[in-house]
Amino acid sequence: MGADNNKFFSYNEVSLHNTSKDCWFIINAKAYDVTNFLDDHPGGGDILLEAAGKDASEKFEDAGHGSAARLMLDEYYVGEIDPSTTPKHAVTATTQLPPKEPKVGKGKSSAFIAKILPFLLIVGLVAGIHFSSGSSSNSEL
């Protein structure tokens, strides 16, 4: 990894590095200085700046980075995070998002509606055509 493998930083120290001229973040309890990568990041530097000074572990994993990106991290490694400095509620790159609510039955009912809605639309359309054409043929009898 980086030149100084034994360097430790606190969460607070990393949080100070949160600008485009000094951009650090944490991934899996390791600190990375990605300032020089902002212009080269395939997703744009803004994505990295959103995570600046924060724990970006979840965002990094959710983005589906492959082995090349993981190897690339070595180039920007600056040290480890001192586990004794981990706050109870660590500021993460996803902190701004509202907490996920448990999906108690929500997913099942919306999935059911999504499956049955096209069927109901077709039945309604066929019934509408049938009754509108049926009423004119009844008047002819």
N, C-alpha and C positions, 0 to 999 in steps of 0.2 A: 504494500500500500504506500501511502505517502512517506515522506522523508522522516517524519517524527511520529512513529507508531505509538509512542507512549504518552502523547499529549492528551490531557483530559480537559474538557470544557463543561461548564454548567449550562443548563437550559437558558439561564439569564444571559450568559455571555453570547450564546448563539443568537438570541433574540435581538441583540444590538446590531447584528449584521443583516439589515433588512432593506437595503437600497440597491439601486442599479449599479452603484459604484462599489458596493460591498455586500454581496449576496451569498449568504450561507443558509443551509437548512440541515435538518436531521433526517436520516433514513436509517431505521433499525439501529438506533442508539449510536450512530456514527455521524460526525459532523463533516459537511462538505462545503467547500468554498467554490461556488459555481459562477462567480462573477465573470470570468473569462469565457464562459460557455453561453451566456445570455443571447448573444447574437447568432450562435450556431445551433441552438436547440431546435429540432425539427418542428416542435409545436409552438415555437415562438418564445421569446424571453419573458413575456407577460405571465406565462404559466409558472415559470420559475420564480418570478417576483411575487406572485400570489402566495408562494410557500416560503418566501424569505423570512428568516428568523424563527421559523416554526418547525414542528415535526411534520415532515411530508411523507412519512412511511406509508400511510394509507393511500394517499393520492398516487404515489409512485407505484404501488402494487396494483391499484385499480386501473391504472393506465395500461397495464399489460406489457410493461417493458420486458424485452427479451434479454438474452444473455449478453448481447453486445452492449446494451445500455448499462447492465450491471458491471461489466468489465470496465466500462468508461468511468464509472464512479471512482475507481481506484485513483484515477488521474487527479481528482478533485478532493480527495480525502485529506482532512486536516487533523483529525483526532477522534477520540471516543467521547461519549457523553458520560459524565460522572453520574452513576445511577442514584447517588444520594441526593442529587439536586433535582431529580424528576418531580415536578409539581404534581399535586393530587389530580388536578385537571390540567394536564399539559395542553398548551396552545398548539393546535395542529393546523395544518393547511385547510382542514375541513371544518374548523371550529365555527366559521360563520354560518354554516348550514344548520337548519333546525335539526334537532335530534330525530332520528328515525323512530317512528311510532310502530309498535308491534302490529303486524297485520293479522288481526283476529277476524277471520272470515271475509275481509275486504277483497282479497285477491281471488277467492273462489267465486264470489257473487259477480264481480266484474268480468271474470273469465267466462262465466256462464252466460251473462248478458251478451258479451261479444260473440259467443258461439251461436246464440239463438236469434239475435237481431236480424241477420241476413235472411234467415228462414222466415221470420215473421214479416219482414218486408215483402218477400216474394209471395207469401200467402195473401197478404193484404192487397198486393198488386193484382194477383190472379182473381181474387174475390171481387175487387173493384171492377175489373174488366168483365168478369162474368155477370155481375149484377147490372152493370150499365148496359151491356149488350142483351142480357136476358129480359130486362124491362121493356126494351123496344120490340123484341120478338113476341112477348106476351101481348103487347098491344095489337099486333097483327093478327092474332088468333081470334 
